[in-house]
């Protein structure tokens, strides 16, 4: 029988953080007054335990502090890392010791996992796999048992086993030798959580479906690329990761509206961050100078001030989300080429940009 766990959690935000502006056009806030605004001392209680321990939880509202990042020198701000107090009753197997194990019975391995020392046992999202320590001829190992639960109880033959524990993006492998009776173990994952949000520099909320995050580690492979930890993350998702520093990439749309920051995750704590974009949405259309009608079958090419191709497409209209700045547009229709310039300002509403056919190149 498993005793009931009583888990009590509390979150205390222990420090303020202020945000500085992005350099090189990646501004964190829309103006200096916003950048100087302090983060409130307290905020509505975040149920850290339920959201970290229950991976299926979806927060109704994202409450995230601004994050400060200087591309030249790295992360400058402070991640908000609530602390977590705990109080719980540990599990005690009903029979501990060989003297209570019937003769010939298989040994029992009972395991629980936690994010860090002093934190409660995890209650959701764990996967357990048990492998025989004896390698096969091809070097692989045979999986002899598995479980998906807050804890794991395995009845196995005497021997040595490797237990692979997975929680989100966190893994751990532990060796156990079973002889008789009940053997218990606690897997300390040395992990925390990341939850991300994004907004425009003027604090406009961005459509959730248009924003994604990628999480990278701080190492590079032989090709100069960072190791990818998780990709395609949506705002508000909680991602368990091992304690350490991570490189975050936030994309708004699918062209060039990208901002990046480095954040640090502590074991047993939740790190939240908001990345601020400077971007806008536009709709391009080629308009007849005679009757102001939009022309179909138009080929589009968008160029940066340096002449690099930023985006391209075909059709009477071209919808784009672009980083703020000035661009050159080339439109080809019916054998004629037209050129114009336009400027993108921060905003979530689409702005129509008309290219007139009056002066072909």
FENQUIWO-V930714 format. One record per helix or strand of 3 or more residues. SS is the DSSP state (helix for helix, strand for strand). FROM is the first residue (numbers start at 1). LEN is the number of residues. If there is no record, write none. Layout:
BEGIN
((SS FROM LEN) (SS FROM LEN))
END
This chain:
BEGIN
((strand 8 5) (helix 32 5) (helix 48 6) (strand 80 8) (helix 98 3) (strand 107 8) (strand 126 10) (strand 141 7) (strand 151 6) (strand 159 9) (strand 170 9) (strand 182 7) (strand 191 10) (helix 208 3) (strand 211 10) (strand 226 8) (strand 238 5) (strand 244 9) (strand 258 8) (strand 270 8) (strand 279 9) (strand 299 5) (strand 309 6) (strand 317 7) (strand 325 9) (strand 336 9) (strand 350 7))
END
